[in-house]
Amino acid sequence: MVCRKSSLATRSSASACLNSASTRWASALLVAPTLFAHADMAVAGGLMAHLFERLTWLTMVLGSALVVLGLVFTPVWRRRAVIAAVLMVLLSMLIEFAIGPWMSSLRANPDTTRETFMQIHLLAVIVYAGVMLASLFLLSGRRTHSM
């Protein structure tokens, strides 16, 4: 199969988006538990909030590029990957612009109970899991192409 520039651009963006997804998985499953096990809870929480913020922005940028490239260059039968990328971007935006600031305001308020904060944290975890499941969908639909 002869690779066109358009398909190379789409695969390059997809690879970058998938690398971002794998970083999210590693952060959620390896970094966070280790950090919370060995550091003060406030320090660990602050570091993970900063890390997740960076990963969320990376997902929004790379996912948006994948959406644009996918809509322009991808055949109709691959549009479901574009839908998964759109879902990743939208859920990431929800985390970054709604849930994250809400959690920050709760953290800054001394009157906030731990139970209240943990309820919002659970919401963040559920939305974050949605981003990771969408990334799994992208990973499962990835095919190798000969050049």
N, C-alpha and C positions, 0 to 999 in steps of 0.2 A: 504494500500500500504506500502510495506517495503522500508524504505529509505536506499539507499546505501551511502557509504562515498562520492562517487563522486557527487551524487545529493545534498548532504548536503554542500559540498564545493562550488558547483555552486550557490546554493541558498544563502549561506553566502556571497559570493562575490557580488552576485546580490543585496542583501540587502544593503551592504556597498555602492555600486554604486548608488543605489536609494536614500540612505540617502544623498549622495553628491549632487545628483540632486535636492533634496528638499531644501538643503542649498543654492544652486544656485538660485532657485526660490525665496526664502525668501530674499536673498541678493539683487536681482534685483528689487523685487517688494516692499520690506519694508525698508531695511537698506539704500539703495542708496537714495531714495527720502527723507527720514527722515534726513539723514546726510547732504544732500545738502540744506535742508530747514533750518537747525539750525547751520551750520558751514560755515566758510569761504570757498569759492569755491576751492581755491588751496589746503587747508587742506582736505576738503571732497574728492576732486579728488585723492589726494595722498593716502588717507586711502582706498578708493574704489579700486584703482589700486593695492594696496598691498593685499587687501582681494581677489580680482578676480584672482590675480596671485596664491595665495595659493589654491583657489578653482580649478583653472585650473590644477595645478599639481596633486591635489587630484583626479580629474576626469581622468587625463591621467593614473595615477597609477591604480586606481580601475577599470577603463574601460579596461585597458590592461589585468588585471587579469581576468576580466569577459570574455574577448575575448578568452584568452588561455583556461580557464576552459570550456567555451562554445564550443570551437572547439574540445576539447578532450572528453567531457562528454555528450554533449547535442545531443539529437536525431535530425535528419535532419529537422523535422518539426518545430524545434525551432531555426533554423539557422537565421531567420530574426531578432531575438533579438541580435544575434552576430553582424549582419550587423549594427544594431542601435548602439551597443557599439563601433564598429569600427568607425562609423561616429562621435560619441561623442569624441573619442580620436583624430581623425584627425582634427576636427574643433577646439578642444582645443589646439592642437599643432599649428595650424594656428594663433590662438589668442596669444599664449605665445611666439612663436618664430618669428612671422612676424608683426602682427598688434600691439602688445604691445610695442615692441621696437621702431616701427615707431612712435607711439603716444608719447613715452618718448622723442624721439629726437625732435619731434615737440614742446613738452612742454618746453624743455630745450632751444630751439632757440627763442630768443626775437623777431625775425623778422616774426615769424609765426602768421598769422592772425587767429582770432577766427573762421572765416568761414572755413578755411583750416582744423583746428583741428576738428571742428564739423563734417566735411565730413568724416574724418577718424574714428571719434567716431561713426558715423552712421554705417559705415562698421563693426566696432567691435560689435555694438549692433545687427546687422543682423546675423553675424556669431554666436554670443552668443545665439541668439534666435534659431538658428539651433541646438546648443548643447542642449538647453532646450526642443525643440521639439523632439529630439531623446530620451531624458530622459523620456518624456511623453509617447513615443512609448514603452519604456521598462516598464514603470509603467502600461500601459494599457494591456500589454501582460503577466503581472505577475499573476500566478495562485497559489492558496493555495494547499498544498499537506498534506495529513494526514501521520503521522509517524507510 
